[in-house]
Amino acid sequence: MSISPQEIKNEFVRSRVGIAGLSILGILILVSITAMVAIPSETFSQWNNPSNWISYPKVAIPVWVNLFLIEKIPEHKILQNPVEKIETSGDISLVSHQFGFSFDYDDFPNDFIYEFSAKYSGSPLLQISVIRPDGKTLNLVSTSLPYSNTETMHTERVFSTDDSIRKNLFLQSDEFDFSLNRLSAEDIVFAESNSHKPLKGNYLFIVNLYGVNSENQISDSTLTIGGKAFGIMGTDELRRDLAIGLLWGTPLALFIGIVVAIASVAMGLVYGVYAGYRGKKTDEVMMRFNDVIYALPALPFLIILSVTISNSIFLMIGFLTIFGWVGVAKVSRSMALQIKTRGYIDAAEMMGQKKSKIILRHILPQLLPYAFASIAISVPAAITTEAGLSFLGLGDPSFPTWGQILHDANVFGAASRGLWWWIMPPGVMIAITGLAFVFIGNALDVIVNPKLRR
């Protein structure tokens, strides 16, 4: 006895498991839309470009971990909106950029980096200094930019590891009560005067560019205070923001799972129904071919195909579809064998209807509830198979899938190094996505399967 779409809907609404799965799926779809709208496509395409992540820290822990720690870990700060001041006195012009921030952590930052582009002529003087919370001013850099007799654009990065900064700080050693011999520049700048402890409070970094008879400009001015915590999900060994990879992995996982499930179920459904309806030798030949495909070990063949042909994500979807339809074909064939014995099928044949029309109009519609349940149950298998291939290094490296993130974590030994934020989130996302479709599939299976309903 067939079930109408309205009856399926009513039964599904009363299923707590089905509603739970649908709610999780709704959240995943919302995350996917957010990722595609909020994150620029350039970020997605530059996932494996190291220069795109150069300003981020290596293997930084998520910032929310500080909520549970007594000693606060310094957060990585990227300051891109300085306060700009321009002054002119006679022939001397001054362009000043000031970066203010609060430092309230129990450990020292890893480093600090100032990056800028300057438009000038001549040889202007660049000075960088910092005003500490205790009121002391430390001069970090005092140097002339390369001479140019015409207007030019100069781009430079100033690192706290530069010897010139350390020498300038050494000349100001009388400001401190401890030896500077073994301290890094960031330790000196952020340390208390009488102890080797971080000095908490408000810091002000000042960048001054002095010119003579010229109007200078500073653009793309960025100060990076290197920390050990960054972002919602931290970073990996290649400095990539894992939150971006996890967000982009959501639409990719749904795309792979849903496309493979729909394609394989549709293929298996049509194949099985046609074999069951035609019967005799046609059924025998088609089912023996089905048995051959069913007997093939899917994972080894997928590995061989990925290595020998291509590891493109679109070819992987095709390979997963090839190995995913055989089970559906067996079940749909057995259901078609039952349906073709019914009276309305005999009546349609006596009226001279074509076999293709009988299959499409009278048999396939009876199997649609089963098809929907099969699609929902097939999605997790497709997602986990892709994740497994990517984990083995056979996935498409140009796409930040959850399996690819786990592969990179394995390559860099994240488990042995205790980098849990690199391993757990993609694994949890795979489990949650699979659970959503399992809930939906089980709810539909109970509705369309008469034995389970009883």
JOZINOR-V582109 format. One line per field, one symbol per residue. phi: phi as a letter, one per 20 degrees, with the letter a starting at -180 (. if undefined). Layout:
phi=???
//
This chain:
phi=.fdfgffffffffeeffffffffffffffffffgffeeegfffffegdegffdfeeeekefgfffgfddfefefefddeccfedcccccmeedcdcdcddbddccdbeffabcdcbcddbcnbfedccccdefenfddeecbbefgfbecfcdcdbdddfeffffffffffdfffcdcfdfddefffffdeffdaecfeeqedcedddcecclbdecdclecdddfddcbmfcmcdfemfffffffffffffffffffffffffffffffffffffffmlfffffffffffffffffffgfffffffedadffffffffffgedefffffffffffffffefffffffffenffffffffeddggfefgffffffffffgffffffffffffndeefedefffffffffffemfffemeffedfgffffffffffgffgffffffffeegffff
//
